[in-house]
Amino acid sequence: MFRFTRAGRTGPWMRAISVAGASAIALTLAGCGGDGGTSVGSYGFPQVTQDDKAPITVWVDSDRSSAADAFKKANPDVKINVVTYDGSANGSNSFRTKVQLFDRAGNGWPDVVFSTQNNDAAWASQKSNGKQAFAAVLDGGLVPKATLDSFTKGSLDPCTVEGKVYCLRNDLAQVALWYNKDLLDKFGYTLPTTWEEYQAIGEKVAKEHPGYIVGAVGDSFASEIYFWSGKCQANGVTGPKTVSVSTGTPECQRVASMLDVLIKNGTTPNVSVFTPEFVKKYTGKVLLMPGPAWYAGAIFNNPQSLNVPAGQLGVAAPLSWQGDSAATGNVGGGTWFVSSHSKNLKAAEKFVEFVTTADDYQVNVAPGYPAYAPAAEKWLKKQESSGYYATDLQALLTAGSLIWNGWGSGVFSQEAIWAKTMTPAIANGKNLVDMLPEWETAIKNQAQVNGYTVK
């Protein structure tokens, strides 16, 4: 039986790393040389003298160690040193912190880095204290255009800064509508296709089947599930240091108004899906649940969580608002960077192209939905063959190309802002509609602290 897991993200159920971060990262100092002999190369960024036989140092989190293993098996001629670190998980910012250290030292940079964060291109693409940007430009000839063009539409948006691509997406965490087909049939409800229909079902459930739920807002990524999917203009990153924030728009208002109704009637509780409380109260009680692709394995098909029996879990395409086109949000995923300081760009590129596109990893081993479209189709078929799901999984394919591009990937964390500003407000019984101005102010303040010009 195959399971989706929370690829590119970590939670209470997935924290272990193979090597202590500080000790492991220190190992790279011996493996990477200085930045001598730098000149602007054919790929459009300064590069050191190249050595096609030089070993490459690759940083991965514990869950991507299998990617490195698959590459070594398929490419035994490439010398590779693998270092396990925390992947910048849970906002540790370790990737950026260590790069700043290496910038000051003038050496030590790894050749390839995996990050669980989708906003690292925002800083890795920029010079820092006069030092060249860490991330190599990938679409200047380093990665073949045919490869870049085969990624799911929009999936490289977080990697693209001022029209240049600085990273490759490992996996997507597109939001779709998960549902229990047995319960839906038992209650005689029709699967919703719009948010208005979704709210109507939530109101019926509260009256006819109290205790059952249609969603949850207790996690810091709730805004990415509901407000991003609703095209709320809370996070319009328009440049390396510019952002547009407006939570008073109709798009934001309609989402907040819907959630206010469903939170108050108990069908969308303010409880984290990773808590024992959620498992105890809502096992067998989840009728509908908007959420990312990794919810399947992290929550539903997980003996430590809801443990939904085989044949019950279905998935539908993202909902739309009446009169508007369907769109969706994204909760996680991961990114691969090639260092502009690498002495062996050829091997570094070979590695990132392999781990993001090759069937040997993305189809046969990877736990999350591949960002590379040809691999994604094969991966879905493999999941479907398990016989666990009540429906096919093509809705995830649809959702993958519907991630709304109006929600950007700035250096600051929207999840942290939501957790600090909105989660306590919900707990105190405040209306989200009333809290929208305060949320906007919090976003603007955090953006400005990080050097953004706010519009």
Salt bridges, closest charged atoms under 4 A:
ASP35 OD2 - HIS341 ND1 3.04
ASP61 OD2 - ARG64 NH2 2.79
ASP149 OD2 - LYS145 NZ 2.63
ASP185 OD2 - LYS181 NZ 3.08
ASP324 OD1 - LYS231 NZ 2.89
ASP324 OD2 - ARG254 NH2 3.11
ASP359 OD2 - LYS378 NZ 2.71
GLU384 OE1 - LYS381 NZ 3.92
GLU415 OE1 - ARG9 NH2 3.14
GLU440 OE2 - LYS444 NZ 2.81
